[in-house]
């Protein structure tokens, strides 16, 4: 699988990346940078691309989407 190939990602992960990229673009980030950040976020949340199935999708316990508000005092 060549670098940048998205075939190992589930449909849900792809939808998540699209939604995140769209949000970044709304904030004025370039399309290419928004796409890069979106896939980085999906990788951080889900541990990279993987197919769904039994025994897969182990919870990392710290998704980036729930990280806000826990920093600082």
Residue pairs with C-beta under 8 A, 6 or more apart in sequence:
1 7
1 8
6 14
6 39
6 49
7 49
8 48
8 49
8 50
8 51
9 17
9 42
9 49
9 50
10 49
10 50
10 51
10 52
12 52
13 42
13 46
13 49
16 38
16 42
16 45
17 35
17 38
17 39
17 41
17 42
18 38
20 34
20 37
20 38
20 41
20 42
21 31
21 34
21 35
21 37
21 38
22 34
24 33
24 34
24 37
24 38
25 31
25 34
29 37
41 64
41 65
43 49
44 63
44 64
45 60
45 63
45 64
45 65
46 57
46 60
47 58
47 60
50 56
50 57
